[in-house]
């Protein structure tokens, strides 16, 4: 097994040291700010940092592109079982989801596994969710959640774009 690029055991020892861990072990399960954030998994984004969130403030759901369709299961659980109300969707400039199409990625996967019918079938059975217009993708995700029958309408559902170039956010929905 190849070694990890980050020593996760050493990092966890520092994190869990009682002088550092502080009150985290006694935080309430429901988020204090009743907030759910859906955003991209991009390593350049630290939503807690750029939104001013502390441990225990919000649920942060991350996936490729910050897509609502992939996050809806977690959003429903967050609302129904843990009392969150407001939902913030955040996509970002320079997102990798702007750089490909489903067909390009499917072809790449199939070409990497020539003659493997299971890979071909799996590749054709999934929507990877790329988009070509950042603001429209945010608006579409906000609309998707606002119209989803399982998503509660207790709080607001807003959509934002995080600018990786300068760290600012702007509301688009």
N, C-alpha and C positions, 0 to 999 in steps of 0.2 A: 504494500500500500504506500503510495507516494505521500510524503509529508505535506501537511496543509501549509499554505503560504502565510498563515497567521497562526501563532501558537495560541489556540483557543483555551487550553487548560491554564496557561500562564495568565492570559487576559482575564479569565473567569476568577482565578484566585485573587487578583487585584480588585476586581469588581465586588466580589463577595466578602472581602475583608470587612469585619464589623465597623472599622473606622470609616469605610467608604459606603457600605451598603445602607446604612442609616435606617430610615423608616420604610423602605420599600417592602419589607416583609409584612408590614401591617396595613398596607394600602387596601382600600375597599375594592372588591371585585368590580362593581359597576364604575364606569369612568366618572370622575368628579364633575367634569364639564358637560356630561351627557352628549358627547360629541363623537361622531364617527368620521374619520378621514379616509377617503379612498384615493390612493395615489400610485404612482409608478414605482417599480422596484429598482429603478436606476440608482446606482451607487452614489451618484453626485447629489442626490436629494436626501436631506435629513429633515423630514417634515416636523418633527418635534422641535428642532432648533429654529427653523424659519417661521414656525407658527407660534413660538413661545410656549410650547407645551412642556409640562413636567410629567414625570412618571405618575401614572394613575389618572391623568386628565382625560384621555381619549383613547378610543380604539383606532389604531392605524392599520388599514388593510392595504396591502401592497401586492401588485401583480404587474406583469408586462403591460405597459401603457396606462395603468391605473383604470382599467376598464370595469364599468359598473356591472356588465353582464357576468363577469367572472367573480365579482365581489358580492353579488346579491345574496347569496347564501349567508355569508358572514354578516352583512348588513341586517338581515332579518333576525339572526340570532342576537346580534348586538342590541337591536331595538326590543324585541319581544322578551328576551331573557335577562337583559342587563340594563334596560331602561334608557338607552341613548335616544336622543330626539333629533338633533341637528346633524345633517350630513353635508360634508364638504368634499367635493370631487376636485382633484388637482392633477392636471396633466402638465407637461413641461416642454419648453423649447428644446430643440435638439434631440427629441425622443427617437429612439431606434425604430419605433413603430411607424415612423414616417418614411422609412428607408426601404421598405420591401412590400411585396404583395403576397397573398396566400399562395398563389401559384408558384412564385419564385421560391418560397421556403419549402413548399411541398416537393418541387422538382429537386431541390438541393438534398432533402432527406432521402428521396427515392434514389437519386444518383449515388449517394453515399452507401446505399445498401442494394446493389443491383440484384434483381431477381428475388428479392425478399417480399413476398406477397403480404405478409403481416405488416411490414413497414409501409408499403404502398397503401394498404387498406386503412391503416391508422392515420397516415398523412392526409388521406382524402376525407377522413371522418372528423376532422377537427377544423374549426375556424380559428386562426391565429389572431385575428382582430386588428390588422394594420389599418392605418387611416392616413389620409393625405391632406387633411385640413385640421390643424390643431384646435382652433376655436370651435369648429363645427363638431369635432369629436367630443369636446366637453359639453356642448349644448345637447348633443344626442344622448350622452350618458345621464345628464340631469333629467331630461325628458323621460328616459327609460325608467329611472327610479321613481319619478313623480307619477308615472302611469302604471307601475308594477303593483298588482293587487296585494302582494304580501308586504310591501313597504308601507309602514305607518306614516301618516301625514301630521304627526304631532308638532314637529319643528320645521325648520327651513331645510331646503335642499339647494345648495348653491354650487356653482362651478367656477373654477379658477385656473389660470395658467401661471406656473412658476417659471420665471426667466432664469435659466442657468447662467446666463452671462453676467447678471448683476444681483441675483438673489431676491428680486422683487416679485410680488404676485399681483395679478390683475384679474378682476372679476369679469367673466364673460357670460355668465348665466346665473 
